[in-house]
Amino acid sequence: MKLAYIYIQSHKGLENIEIPINSSHKCSYAFGKLTLEFCPCVLDYYQGLHCSAIIGKNGVGKSTILDFLEVAYRGTDSSGIIVWFDTKTEKYYVCPINLYLTEVSVISPQDFVVEKNISLIIKRHKIKLIKANNLTGVESNDFASKKRSNACIHS
């Protein structure tokens, strides 16, 4: 299961931000409609290992985006959409966060499910996210020792 797309309607100082995570997914949210399309990328970097990164200058909102993922799992007043993609079944899992979204609001040639409870998706698919700030190249890659209070975020 891969993170495909994040839309933040409102979280802290961010409003109406679309964050494409992977070039294999053409996703957008506008006027109450979510469009999802899988366009497989044929490039094979890192011998098939999937890795996504949010990179940018200081103060542009990278940590706030990651914070949105964390609070969405625990419960929040923020709103947005988190979209996961199951590469085995080629199926999208859409998680609206404090935002009204139904199957009728999603346009996609691929199969999809709208799941209002993000905790169920994370538990059912054993999703783990790693949050790593300010890497210098000398850190250990054992993130499990710094597990957060929720089961899916490691830092």
C-alpha positions in Angstrom: 0.0 0.0 0.0 1.5 3.3 -1.1 0.5 6.9 -0.3 -0.6 8.4 -3.5 -2.1 11.8 -2.8 -2.9 14.3 0.0 -5.3 17.2 -0.2 -5.3 19.5 2.8 -8.4 21.7 2.9 -7.5 23.2 6.3 -4.7 22.4 8.7 -2.9 25.0 10.8 -1.7 27.6 8.3 -2.2 25.5 5.2 -5.4 25.8 3.1 -6.5 24.1 -0.2 -3.1 22.4 -0.8 -2.8 19.5 -3.2 0.2 17.2 -2.6 0.9 14.6 -5.4 3.1 11.9 -3.8 3.9 9.7 -6.8 4.0 10.4 -10.5 2.1 7.2 -11.3 -1.1 8.8 -10.0 -2.9 11.7 -11.5 -5.1 13.0 -8.7 -6.9 16.2 -8.1 -9.6 17.6 -5.9 -11.8 20.6 -7.0 -15.4 21.7 -6.6 -16.2 18.7 -4.3 -15.0 16.1 -6.8 -11.9 13.9 -6.4 -10.3 12.6 -9.6 -8.0 9.5 -9.5 -6.2 7.9 -12.3 -3.4 5.3 -12.3 -0.7 5.9 -14.9 2.0 3.4 -14.1 5.5 4.7 -14.3 7.9 2.3 -16.1 11.1 3.6 -14.4 12.6 1.4 -11.8 14.7 3.3 -9.3 16.2 1.7 -6.2 15.7 -1.9 -7.4 11.9 -1.7 -6.9 12.0 -0.1 -3.4 9.4 2.6 -3.1 10.4 5.8 -1.3 8.7 9.2 -1.3 10.0 12.4 0.2 8.7 15.8 0.9 11.5 18.2 0.2 11.7 22.0 0.4 13.1 25.1 2.0 12.7 25.9 5.7 9.3 27.3 6.6 7.3 26.1 3.5 5.1 23.6 5.4 6.9 20.2 5.1 6.5 19.3 8.8 2.9 20.7 8.8 2.0 18.3 6.0 3.5 15.4 7.9 1.6 16.6 11.0 -1.6 16.5 9.1 -1.0 12.7 8.5 -0.4 12.2 12.2 -3.4 14.0 13.5 -5.7 12.5 10.8 -5.0 9.1 12.5 -5.7 10.3 16.0 -8.6 12.6 15.3 -8.5 16.3 14.4 -10.5 19.4 13.5 -8.4 19.7 10.3 -9.9 18.6 7.0 -8.6 17.0 3.8 -8.3 13.8 2.0 -5.6 11.1 2.1 -5.5 8.6 -0.8 -3.7 5.3 -0.6 -3.1 2.9 -3.5 -2.8 -0.9 -3.3 -0.3 -1.9 -6.0 -1.4 -5.6 -5.9 -5.1 -4.9 -6.6 -4.6 -1.6 -8.3 -7.3 -0.2 -6.1 -7.5 3.3 -4.4 -8.5 3.8 -0.7 -9.8 7.2 -0.2 -9.9 8.6 3.4 -11.8 11.9 3.8 -10.8 13.7 7.0 -13.7 15.9 8.3 -14.8 16.4 4.7 -18.0 15.2 3.1 -17.0 12.8 0.3 -18.9 9.8 -1.0 -18.4 7.3 -3.9 -20.5 9.6 -6.1 -17.9 12.4 -5.5 -15.0 10.3 -6.8 -14.2 10.0 -10.5 -11.9 7.1 -11.4 -11.5 4.4 -14.0 -9.8 2.3 -11.3 -11.6 0.5 -8.4 -11.7 2.5 -5.2 -13.2 2.5 -1.8 -14.1 5.6 0.3 -13.2 4.7 3.9 -14.2 7.3 6.5 -12.2 5.7 9.2 -8.5 6.0 8.4 -7.6 3.8 11.4 -9.2 0.8 9.8 -7.2 1.3 6.6 -4.0 1.6 8.5 -4.6 -1.4 10.7 -6.0 -3.6 7.9 -3.1 -3.0 5.6 -0.4 -2.7 8.2 0.7 0.7 7.0 3.8 2.2 8.5 5.0 5.7 7.8 8.5 7.0 8.7 9.1 10.6 9.5 12.7 11.6 9.3 13.8 15.2 9.7 17.3 16.7 9.1 19.1 13.6 7.9 22.8 14.0 7.6 23.7 10.5 6.4 25.0 9.2 9.8 21.7 8.2 11.3 20.7 4.6 11.9 17.9 3.3 9.8 16.2 1.6 12.9 13.2 3.8 13.2 11.2 1.3 15.2 12.9 2.4 18.4 11.2 5.8 18.2 7.7 4.7 17.7 5.0 7.4 18.3 1.9 6.9 20.3 0.0 5.9 17.2 0.9 2.7 15.5 1.6 3.9 12.0 4.0 6.9 12.4 7.6 6.3 13.3 10.2 9.1 13.6 
